[in-house]
Structures are given as structure tokens and as C-alpha cells.
């Protein structure tokens, strides 16, 4: 494999860990906690299905990219529910460190 492909595969393998991060929220049927990968997938599906409801000029492809990537930092930083009493500055710092590490696995053009 090429170095680029090795980096891409390393990132994808790391992203698989999102399946192991339980969130504070539960599934609609209340059977178990939702994991972060399910959360990202479900939000992305919402954006895709409801894209016709977006204001003119909204780039749905960009929205979908953001939604599929937004929780990857939880691999290192964990889930931080908006309704919890958290130290926001510490959370932001931890998520930045996580983003630097996780996205740093990618080739520079994909990382940025």
C-alpha cells in the first residue's frame, strides 16, 4: 500500500471506535443508549431526507459532511451532552486535542 492509503485506512479504522462511545441519550424504543456512530448516521439521514426543507443556498452536501464528522472527537473526548453541567473551556480544549490527533491520521489535504 502507499503511504497515503495507509493513512486513510488508519483514519477509517480509528473512526470505527465511534461505535463504542455510548451517549447520554437512548434509542427511540428506550432499549439501550445510542452510540455516537448511530447518532452521526441518524443526524445525517435527517439532513438528507429533510434537505428540501432547508433555506435556499444551504449546501446540503457540506451539511452532510459536517454531520458525519462532527462527533469523531468523542472517540477521545467522550460525549458531552448539552444539558450536562460541564466545564465548557475544558471540553473545547479536549475536543481540539482529539480533533488534532484523529484528523492528523489523514493525509494533509484530507485532514484540513
N, CA, C and O atoms as CSV, one atom per row, in Angstrom:
chain,resi,resn,atom,element,x,y,z
A,1,UNK,N,N,0.846,-1.189,0.000
A,1,UNK,CA,C,0.000,0.000,0.000
A,1,UNK,C,C,0.888,1.247,0.000
A,1,UNK,O,O,2.044,1.223,0.422
A,2,UNK,N,N,0.310,2.306,-0.479
A,2,UNK,CA,C,1.020,3.588,-0.463
A,2,UNK,C,C,0.877,4.231,0.911
A,2,UNK,O,O,-0.011,3.877,1.688
A,3,UNK,N,N,1.749,5.166,1.195
A,3,UNK,CA,C,1.674,5.887,2.477
A,3,UNK,C,C,0.324,6.581,2.619
A,3,UNK,O,O,-0.261,6.586,3.702
A,4,UNK,N,N,-0.173,7.166,1.531
A,4,UNK,CA,C,-1.467,7.858,1.568
A,4,UNK,C,C,-2.590,6.888,1.937
A,4,UNK,O,O,-3.419,7.182,2.799
A,5,UNK,N,N,-2.607,5.752,1.288
A,5,UNK,CA,C,-3.644,4.765,1.568
A,5,UNK,C,C,-3.522,4.249,2.999
A,5,UNK,O,O,-4.535,4.036,3.665
A,6,UNK,N,N,-2.303,4.048,3.476
A,6,UNK,CA,C,-2.094,3.638,4.868
A,6,UNK,C,C,-2.707,4.658,5.824
A,6,UNK,O,O,-3.346,4.276,6.805
A,7,UNK,N,N,-2.522,5.936,5.554
A,7,UNK,CA,C,-3.078,6.988,6.407
A,7,UNK,C,C,-4.609,6.974,6.356
A,7,UNK,O,O,-5.271,7.111,7.385
A,8,UNK,N,N,-5.154,6.810,5.170
A,8,UNK,CA,C,-6.607,6.780,5.021
A,8,UNK,C,C,-7.214,5.598,5.775
A,8,UNK,O,O,-8.230,5.743,6.454
A,9,UNK,N,N,-6.592,4.440,5.652
A,9,UNK,CA,C,-7.093,3.248,6.347
A,9,UNK,C,C,-6.948,3.416,7.861
A,9,UNK,O,O,-7.840,3.016,8.609
A,10,UNK,N,N,-5.848,3.995,8.319
A,10,UNK,CA,C,-5.657,4.238,9.751
A,10,UNK,C,C,-6.783,5.123,10.293
A,10,UNK,O,O,-7.317,4.859,11.370
A,11,UNK,N,N,-7.140,6.165,9.552
A,11,UNK,CA,C,-8.226,7.053,9.975
A,11,UNK,C,C,-9.554,6.297,10.017
A,11,UNK,O,O,-10.308,6.420,10.982
A,12,UNK,N,N,-9.838,5.525,8.987
A,12,UNK,CA,C,-11.096,4.778,8.938
A,12,UNK,C,C,-11.183,3.753,10.065
A,12,UNK,O,O,-12.249,3.561,10.649
A,13,UNK,N,N,-10.078,3.099,10.368
A,13,UNK,CA,C,-10.059,2.156,11.494
A,13,UNK,C,C,-10.284,2.880,12.814
A,13,UNK,O,O,-10.982,2.375,13.693
A,14,UNK,N,N,-9.697,4.054,12.951
A,14,UNK,CA,C,-9.900,4.849,14.169
A,14,UNK,C,C,-11.357,5.278,14.280
A,14,UNK,O,O,-11.935,5.228,15.365
A,15,UNK,N,N,-11.951,5.695,13.179
A,15,UNK,CA,C,-13.345,6.141,13.182
A,15,UNK,C,C,-14.298,5.031,13.623
A,15,UNK,O,O,-15.369,5.307,14.163
A,16,UNK,N,N,-13.911,3.790,13.395
A,16,UNK,CA,C,-14.739,2.653,13.811
A,16,UNK,C,C,-14.976,2.655,15.318
A,16,UNK,O,O,-15.969,2.105,15.792
A,17,UNK,N,N,-14.070,3.270,16.070
A,17,UNK,CA,C,-14.202,3.320,17.530
A,17,UNK,C,C,-15.413,4.131,17.970
A,17,UNK,O,O,-15.855,4.010,19.113
A,18,UNK,N,N,-15.954,4.957,17.079
A,18,UNK,CA,C,-17.127,5.754,17.427
A,18,UNK,C,C,-18.313,4.861,17.786
A,18,UNK,O,O,-19.211,5.273,18.520
A,19,UNK,N,N,-18.309,3.643,17.265
A,19,UNK,CA,C,-19.383,2.688,17.569
A,19,UNK,C,C,-19.383,2.276,19.035
A,19,UNK,O,O,-20.392,1.783,19.540
A,20,UNK,N,N,-18.268,2.471,19.717
A,20,UNK,CA,C,-18.134,2.047,21.117
A,20,UNK,C,C,-18.377,3.170,22.116
A,20,UNK,O,O,-18.275,2.950,23.323
A,21,UNK,N,N,-18.694,4.360,21.642
A,21,UNK,CA,C,-18.919,5.506,22.521
A,21,UNK,C,C,-20.417,5.640,22.784
A,21,UNK,O,O,-21.179,6.037,21.902
A,22,UNK,N,N,-20.828,5.305,24.004
A,22,UNK,CA,C,-22.241,5.451,24.364
A,22,UNK,C,C,-22.547,6.907,24.678
A,22,UNK,O,O,-21.742,7.617,25.281
A,23,UNK,N,N,-23.715,7.329,24.259
A,23,UNK,CA,C,-24.190,8.689,24.505
A,23,UNK,C,C,-25.149,8.688,25.688
A,23,UNK,O,O,-25.589,7.634,26.146
A,24,UNK,N,N,-25.461,9.866,26.167
A,24,UNK,CA,C,-26.406,10.010,27.276
A,24,UNK,C,C,-27.835,9.722,26.818
A,24,UNK,O,O,-28.694,9.390,27.634
A,25,UNK,N,N,-28.087,9.848,25.538
A,25,UNK,CA,C,-29.431,9.610,25.007
A,25,UNK,C,C,-29.650,8.125,24.740
A,25,UNK,O,O,-28.701,7.364,24.553
A,26,UNK,N,N,-30.904,7.738,24.727
A,26,UNK,CA,C,-31.257,6.343,24.450
A,26,UNK,C,C,-31.957,6.261,23.099
A,26,UNK,O,O,-32.410,7.267,22.554
A,27,UNK,N,N,-32.035,5.049,22.575
A,27,UNK,CA,C,-32.767,4.824,21.332
A,27,UNK,C,C,-34.243,5.180,21.521
A,27,UNK,O,O,-34.736,5.249,22.647
A,28,UNK,N,N,-34.933,5.401,20.416
A,28,UNK,CA,C,-36.354,5.771,20.486
A,28,UNK,C,C,-37.174,4.726,21.243
A,28,UNK,O,O,-38.158,5.061,21.903
A,29,UNK,N,N,-36.766,3.466,21.147
A,29,UNK,CA,C,-37.512,2.423,21.854
A,29,UNK,C,C,-37.053,2.255,23.309
A,29,UNK,O,O,-37.552,1.390,24.029
A,30,UNK,N,N,-36.101,3.091,23.729
A,30,UNK,CA,C,-35.572,3.128,25.090
A,30,UNK,C,C,-34.871,1.833,25.515
A,30,UNK,O,O,-34.714,1.578,26.710
A,31,UNK,N,N,-34.452,1.022,24.553
A,31,UNK,CA,C,-33.868,-0.276,24.877
A,31,UNK,C,C,-32.407,-0.198,25.330
A,31,UNK,O,O,-31.925,-1.081,26.040
A,32,UNK,N,N,-31.711,0.853,24.918
A,32,UNK,CA,C,-30.295,0.970,25.280
A,32,UNK,C,C,-29.801,2.357,24.904
A,32,UNK,O,O,-30.481,3.086,24.182
A,33,UNK,N,N,-28.623,2.725,25.391
A,33,UNK,CA,C,-28.042,4.011,24.973
A,33,UNK,C,C,-27.689,3.984,23.483
A,33,UNK,O,O,-27.308,2.952,22.930
A,34,UNK,N,N,-27.826,5.111,22.881
A,34,UNK,CA,C,-27.402,5.284,21.491
A,34,UNK,C,C,-25.885,5.424,21.491
A,34,UNK,O,O,-25.323,6.032,22.401
A,35,UNK,N,N,-25.214,4.868,20.480
A,35,UNK,CA,C,-23.778,5.121,20.392
A,35,UNK,C,C,-23.539,6.291,19.441
A,35,UNK,O,O,-24.427,6.678,18.681
A,36,UNK,N,N,-22.358,6.836,19.489
A,36,UNK,CA,C,-22.066,8.046,18.721
A,36,UNK,C,C,-22.100,7.822,17.211
A,36,UNK,O,O,-22.448,8.735,16.462
A,37,UNK,N,N,-21.748,6.632,16.758
A,37,UNK,CA,C,-21.822,6.347,15.320
A,37,UNK,C,C,-23.276,6.346,14.855
A,37,UNK,O,O,-23.595,6.879,13.792
A,38,UNK,N,N,-24.148,5.750,15.649
A,38,UNK,CA,C,-25.573,5.753,15.315
A,38,UNK,C,C,-26.117,7.178,15.286
A,38,UNK,O,O,-26.890,7.548,14.402
A,39,UNK,N,N,-25.702,7.958,16.260
A,39,UNK,CA,C,-26.135,9.358,16.336
A,39,UNK,C,C,-25.728,10.119,15.073
A,39,UNK,O,O,-26.550,10.814,14.475
A,40,UNK,N,N,-24.480,9.992,14.672
A,40,UNK,CA,C,-23.992,10.694,13.474
A,40,UNK,C,C,-24.748,10.233,12.233
A,40,UNK,O,O,-25.147,11.047,11.400
A,41,UNK,N,N,-24.938,8.929,12.120
A,41,UNK,CA,C,-25.663,8.387,10.967
A,41,UNK,C,C,-27.093,8.921,10.944
A,41,UNK,O,O,-27.590,9.316,9.890
A,42,UNK,N,N,-27.759,8.935,12.103
A,42,UNK,CA,C,-29.155,9.346,12.144
A,42,UNK,C,C,-29.312,10.829,11.804
A,42,UNK,O,O,-30.217,11.206,11.060
A,43,UNK,N,N,-28.428,11.669,12.351
A,43,UNK,CA,C,-28.480,13.090,12.012
A,43,UNK,C,C,-28.238,13.313,10.519
A,43,UNK,O,O,-28.882,14.154,9.894
A,44,UNK,N,N,-27.310,12.556,9.965
A,44,UNK,CA,C,-27.014,12.670,8.534
A,44,UNK,C,C,-28.229,12.256,7.706
A,44,UNK,O,O,-28.545,12.890,6.699
A,45,UNK,N,N,-28.897,11.205,8.129
A,45,UNK,CA,C,-30.106,10.762,7.436
A,45,UNK,C,C,-31.194,11.833,7.508
A,45,UNK,O,O,-31.895,12.072,6.524
A,46,UNK,N,N,-31.338,12.481,8.670
A,46,UNK,CA,C,-32.297,13.584,8.803
A,46,UNK,C,C,-31.991,14.673,7.782
A,46,UNK,O,O,-32.892,15.149,7.092
A,47,UNK,N,N,-30.735,15.067,7.684
A,47,UNK,CA,C,-30.354,16.135,6.754
A,47,UNK,C,C,-30.667,15.745,5.318
A,47,UNK,O,O,-31.151,16.562,4.535
A,48,UNK,N,N,-30.391,14.501,4.981
A,48,UNK,CA,C,-30.648,14.034,3.620
A,48,UNK,C,C,-32.147,14.025,3.312
A,48,UNK,O,O,-32.578,14.528,2.275
A,49,UNK,N,N,-32.924,13.455,4.211
A,49,UNK,CA,C,-34.365,13.325,3.985
A,49,UNK,C,C,-35.072,14.675,4.029
A,49,UNK,O,O,-36.016,14.909,3.275
A,50,UNK,N,N,-34.619,15.556,4.905
A,50,UNK,CA,C,-35.287,16.848,5.072
A,50,UNK,C,C,-34.623,17.974,4.285
A,50,UNK,O,O,-34.928,19.146,4.510
A,51,UNK,N,N,-33.732,17.641,3.380
A,51,UNK,CA,C,-32.980,18.669,2.652
A,51,UNK,C,C,-33.886,19.619,1.867
A,51,UNK,O,O,-33.532,20.777,1.649
A,52,UNK,N,N,-35.036,19.136,1.449
A,52,UNK,CA,C,-35.944,20.016,0.707
A,52,UNK,C,C,-36.560,21.092,1.602
A,52,UNK,O,O,-37.172,22.035,1.100
A,53,UNK,N,N,-36.407,20.961,2.912
A,53,UNK,CA,C,-36.929,21.944,3.851
A,53,UNK,C,C,-35.919,23.051,4.171
A,53,UNK,O,O,-36.262,24.033,4.831
A,54,UNK,N,N,-34.683,22.894,3.708
A,54,UNK,CA,C,-33.630,23.872,4.004
A,54,UNK,C,C,-33.851,25.150,3.202
A,54,UNK,O,O,-34.450,25.140,2.127
A,55,UNK,N,N,-33.352,26.240,3.755
A,55,UNK,CA,C,-33.425,27.513,3.054
A,55,UNK,C,C,-32.620,27.447,1.766
A,55,UNK,O,O,-31.678,26.664,1.646
A,56,UNK,N,N,-32.994,28.256,0.831
A,56,UNK,CA,C,-32.261,28.353,-0.429
A,56,UNK,C,C,-30.809,28.715,-0.151
A,56,UNK,O,O,-30.522,29.577,0.680
A,57,UNK,N,N,-29.908,28.058,-0.844
A,57,UNK,CA,C,-28.492,28.352,-0.691
A,57,UNK,C,C,-27.757,27.467,0.297
A,57,UNK,O,O,-26.528,27.502,0.364
A,58,UNK,N,N,-28.496,26.667,1.070
A,58,UNK,CA,C,-27.840,25.755,2.009
A,58,UNK,C,C,-27.196,24.628,1.205
A,58,UNK,O,O,-27.850,23.986,0.384
A,59,UNK,N,N,-25.922,24.399,1.449
A,59,UNK,CA,C,-25.174,23.351,0.754
A,59,UNK,C,C,-25.358,22.046,1.532
A,59,UNK,O,O,-24.632,21.782,2.491
A,60,UNK,N,N,-26.316,21.244,1.120
A,60,UNK,CA,C,-26.652,20.012,1.841
A,60,UNK,C,C,-25.478,19.035,1.841
A,60,UNK,O,O,-25.283,18.321,2.825
A,61,UNK,N,N,-24.706,18.985,0.782
A,61,UNK,CA,C,-23.533,18.099,0.760
A,61,UNK,C,C,-22.555,18.495,1.866
A,61,UNK,O,O,-21.983,17.627,2.526
A,62,UNK,N,N,-22.363,19.785,2.068
A,62,UNK,CA,C,-21.483,20.259,3.143
A,62,UNK,C,C,-22.069,19.930,4.514
A,62,UNK,O,O,-21.344,19.522,5.421
A,63,UNK,N,N,-23.361,20.105,4.661
A,63,UNK,CA,C,-24.036,19.777,5.918
A,63,UNK,C,C,-23.841,18.296,6.234
A,63,UNK,O,O,-23.528,17.943,7.371
A,64,UNK,N,N,-24.020,17.434,5.249
A,64,UNK,CA,C,-23.869,16.000,5.450
A,64,UNK,C,C,-22.435,15.663,5.847
A,64,UNK,O,O,-22.222,14.842,6.739
A,65,UNK,N,N,-21.455,16.279,5.205
A,65,UNK,CA,C,-20.054,16.060,5.579
A,65,UNK,C,C,-19.812,16.459,7.023
A,65,UNK,O,O,-19.158,15.733,7.772
A,66,UNK,N,N,-20.338,17.614,7.417
A,66,UNK,CA,C,-20.146,18.092,8.792
A,66,UNK,C,C,-20.796,17.137,9.795
A,66,UNK,O,O,-20.220,16.848,10.844
A,67,UNK,N,N,-21.979,16.654,9.474
A,67,UNK,CA,C,-22.694,15.770,10.400
A,67,UNK,C,C,-22.002,14.422,10.558
A,67,UNK,O,O,-21.977,13.863,11.655
A,68,UNK,N,N,-21.444,13.902,9.483
A,68,UNK,CA,C,-20.804,12.587,9.570
A,68,UNK,C,C,-19.470,12.672,10.312
A,68,UNK,O,O,-18.977,11.666,10.823
A,69,UNK,N,N,-18.887,13.874,10.372
A,69,UNK,CA,C,-17.592,14.059,11.031
A,69,UNK,C,C,-17.685,14.655,12.432
A,69,UNK,O,O,-16.745,14.519,13.216
A,70,UNK,N,N,-18.782,15.304,12.762
A,70,UNK,CA,C,-18.828,16.164,13.942
A,70,UNK,C,C,-18.565,15.476,15.279
A,70,UNK,O,O,-18.076,16.117,16.208
A,71,UNK,N,N,-18.871,14.213,15.394
A,71,UNK,CA,C,-18.697,13.545,16.685
A,71,UNK,C,C,-17.445,12.692,16.774
A,71,UNK,O,O,-17.239,12.032,17.793
A,72,UNK,N,N,-16.604,12.677,15.758
A,72,UNK,CA,C,-15.403,11.843,15.810
A,72,UNK,C,C,-14.516,12.171,17.007
A,72,UNK,O,O,-13.810,11.300,17.514
A,73,UNK,N,N,-14.549,13.418,17.459
A,73,UNK,CA,C,-13.743,13.787,18.633
A,73,UNK,C,C,-14.173,13.039,19.884
A,73,UNK,O,O,-13.404,12.947,20.841
A,74,UNK,N,N,-15.384,12.504,19.894
A,74,UNK,CA,C,-15.871,11.770,21.058
A,74,UNK,C,C,-15.094,10.479,21.294
A,74,UNK,O,O,-15.158,9.911,22.384
A,75,UNK,N,N,-14.360,10.010,20.285
A,75,UNK,CA,C,-13.515,8.833,20.452
A,75,UNK,C,C,-12.543,9.073,21.606
A,75,UNK,O,O,-12.303,8.176,22.413
A,76,UNK,N,N,-11.991,10.272,21.683
A,76,UNK,CA,C,-11.056,10.622,22.752
A,76,UNK,C,C,-11.715,11.422,23.881
A,76,UNK,O,O,-11.428,11.199,25.057
A,77,UNK,N,N,-12.589,12.342,23.518
A,77,UNK,CA,C,-13.130,13.297,24.494
A,77,UNK,C,C,-14.429,12.833,25.150
A,77,UNK,O,O,-14.856,13.419,26.145
A,78,UNK,N,N,-15.063,11.796,24.614
A,78,UNK,CA,C,-16.326,11.320,25.158
A,78,UNK,C,C,-17.493,12.208,24.758
A,78,UNK,O,O,-17.313,13.269,24.161
A,79,UNK,N,N,-18.678,11.757,25.096
A,79,UNK,CA,C,-19.904,12.501,24.808
A,79,UNK,C,C,-20.076,13.597,25.856
A,79,UNK,O,O,-19.902,13.352,27.049
A,80,UNK,N,N,-20.411,14.780,25.418
A,80,UNK,CA,C,-20.675,15.898,26.316
A,80,UNK,C,C,-22.073,16.434,26.031
A,80,UNK,O,O,-22.237,17.360,25.236
A,81,UNK,N,N,-23.077,15.853,26.678
A,81,UNK,CA,C,-24.458,16.286,26.423
A,81,UNK,C,C,-24.649,17.775,26.721
A,81,UNK,O,O,-24.087,18.301,27.681
A,82,UNK,N,N,-25.431,18.432,25.905
A,82,UNK,CA,C,-25.638,19.863,26.067
A,82,UNK,C,C,-26.372,20.200,27.361
A,82,UNK,O,O,-26.281,21.329,27.842
A,83,UNK,N,N,-27.089,19.249,27.924
A,83,UNK,CA,C,-27.845,19.522,29.135
A,83,UNK,C,C,-27.046,19.227,30.402
A,83,UNK,O,O,-27.548,19.438,31.506
A,84,UNK,N,N,-25.812,18.742,30.263
A,84,UNK,CA,C,-24.965,18.498,31.435
A,84,UNK,C,C,-24.265,19.778,31.873
A,84,UNK,O,O,-24.059,20.698,31.082
A,85,UNK,N,N,-23.908,19.811,33.146
A,85,UNK,CA,C,-23.122,20.920,33.678
A,85,UNK,C,C,-21.656,20.577,33.442
A,85,UNK,O,O,-21.064,19.817,34.207
A,86,UNK,N,N,-21.065,21.140,32.374
A,86,UNK,CA,C,-19.690,20.812,32.006
A,86,UNK,C,C,-18.837,22.069,32.001
A,86,UNK,O,O,-19.335,23.184,31.844
A,87,UNK,N,N,-17.559,21.863,32.175
A,87,UNK,CA,C,-16.588,22.935,32.033
A,87,UNK,C,C,-16.372,23.108,30.527
A,87,UNK,O,O,-15.630,22.344,29.910
A,88,UNK,N,N,-17.013,24.100,29.949
A,88,UNK,CA,C,-17.012,24.278,28.502
A,88,UNK,C,C,-15.595,24.487,27.962
A,88,UNK,O,O,-15.240,23.925,26.926
A,89,UNK,N,N,-14.798,25.275,28.643
A,89,UNK,CA,C,-13.429,25.524,28.180
A,89,UNK,C,C,-12.622,24.233,28.157
A,89,UNK,O,O,-11.869,23.988,27.214
A,90,UNK,N,N,-12.773,23.409,29.184
A,90,UNK,CA,C,-12.052,22.127,29.228
A,90,UNK,C,C,-12.555,21.192,28.139
A,90,UNK,O,O,-11.769,20.475,27.518
A,91,UNK,N,N,-13.872,21.198,27.904
A,91,UNK,CA,C,-14.451,20.359,26.866
A,91,UNK,C,C,-13.931,20.773,25.491
A,91,UNK,O,O,-13.539,19.922,24.693
A,92,UNK,N,N,-13.926,22.063,25.217
A,92,UNK,CA,C,-13.436,22.566,23.932
A,92,UNK,C,C,-11.966,22.197,23.749
A,92,UNK,O,O,-11.557,21.781,22.665
A,93,UNK,N,N,-11.183,22.349,24.798
A,93,UNK,CA,C,-9.756,22.015,24.719
A,93,UNK,C,C,-9.562,20.526,24.457
A,93,UNK,O,O,-8.746,20.149,23.615
A,94,UNK,N,N,-10.302,19.676,25.166
A,94,UNK,CA,C,-10.186,18.227,24.979
A,94,UNK,C,C,-10.609,17.821,23.571
A,94,UNK,O,O,-9.987,16.954,22.957
A,95,UNK,N,N,-11.660,18.444,23.064
A,95,UNK,CA,C,-12.124,18.123,21.717
A,95,UNK,C,C,-11.134,18.596,20.657
A,95,UNK,O,O,-10.993,17.951,19.619
A,96,UNK,N,N,-10.448,19.708,20.900
A,96,UNK,CA,C,-9.444,20.183,19.949
A,96,UNK,C,C,-8.254,19.228,19.896
A,96,UNK,O,O,-7.743,18.920,18.819
A,97,UNK,N,N,-7.819,18.764,21.063
A,97,UNK,CA,C,-6.721,17.785,21.117
A,97,UNK,C,C,-7.131,16.514,20.369
A,97,UNK,O,O,-6.344,15.943,19.614
A,98,UNK,N,N,-8.369,16.084,20.593
A,98,UNK,CA,C,-8.883,14.891,19.914
A,98,UNK,C,C,-8.936,15.098,18.404
A,98,UNK,O,O,-8.534,14.221,17.639
A,99,UNK,N,N,-9.426,16.248,17.979
A,99,UNK,CA,C,-9.512,16.537,16.548
A,99,UNK,C,C,-8.122,16.544,15.914
A,99,UNK,O,O,-7.919,15.992,14.833
A,100,UNK,N,N,-7.178,17.171,16.594
A,100,UNK,CA,C,-5.811,17.212,16.067
A,100,UNK,C,C,-5.254,15.809,15.891
A,100,UNK,O,O,-4.626,15.511,14.875
A,101,UNK,N,N,-5.481,14.940,16.881
A,101,UNK,CA,C,-4.954,13.585,16.796
A,101,UNK,C,C,-5.663,12.755,15.727
A,101,UNK,O,O,-5.019,12.133,14.882
A,102,UNK,N,N,-6.988,12.753,15.774
A,102,UNK,CA,C,-7.764,11.883,14.891
A,102,UNK,C,C,-7.645,12.330,13.436
A,102,UNK,O,O,-7.345,11.519,12.560
A,103,UNK,N,N,-7.879,13.613,13.177
A,103,UNK,CA,C,-7.777,14.088,11.797
A,103,UNK,C,C,-6.328,14.143,11.337
A,103,UNK,O,O,-6.053,14.146,10.137
A,104,UNK,N,N,-5.396,14.185,12.293
A,104,UNK,CA,C,-3.976,14.144,11.968
A,104,UNK,C,C,-3.534,12.806,11.389
A,104,UNK,O,O,-2.435,12.705,10.844
A,105,UNK,N,N,-4.363,11.791,11.495
A,105,UNK,CA,C,-4.065,10.498,10.886
A,105,UNK,C,C,-4.184,10.561,9.364
A,105,UNK,O,O,-3.592,9.746,8.656
A,106,UNK,N,N,-4.941,11.520,8.872
A,106,UNK,CA,C,-5.198,11.642,7.437
A,106,UNK,C,C,-4.061,12.356,6.708
A,106,UNK,O,O,-3.284,13.084,7.325
A,107,UNK,N,N,-3.965,12.146,5.394
A,107,UNK,CA,C,-3.069,12.987,4.596
A,107,UNK,C,C,-3.510,14.447,4.750
A,107,UNK,O,O,-4.691,14.731,4.947
A,108,UNK,N,N,-2.543,15.369,4.658
A,108,UNK,CA,C,-2.823,16.783,4.926
A,108,UNK,C,C,-4.005,17.349,4.159
A,108,UNK,O,O,-4.793,18.106,4.725
A,109,UNK,N,N,-4.149,17.000,2.883
A,109,UNK,CA,C,-5.240,17.570,2.092
A,109,UNK,C,C,-6.601,17.107,2.577
A,109,UNK,O,O,-7.581,17.836,2.424
A,110,UNK,N,N,-6.691,15.930,3.153
A,110,UNK,CA,C,-7.967,15.436,3.706
A,110,UNK,C,C,-8.157,15.896,5.137
A,110,UNK,O,O,-9.285,16.133,5.569
A,111,UNK,N,N,-7.070,16.023,5.875
A,111,UNK,CA,C,-7.135,16.472,7.268
A,111,UNK,C,C,-7.758,17.862,7.345
A,111,UNK,O,O,-8.632,18.104,8.178
A,112,UNK,N,N,-7.329,18.749,6.507
A,112,UNK,CA,C,-7.779,20.130,6.567
A,112,UNK,C,C,-9.203,20.287,6.057
A,112,UNK,O,O,-9.734,21.398,6.041
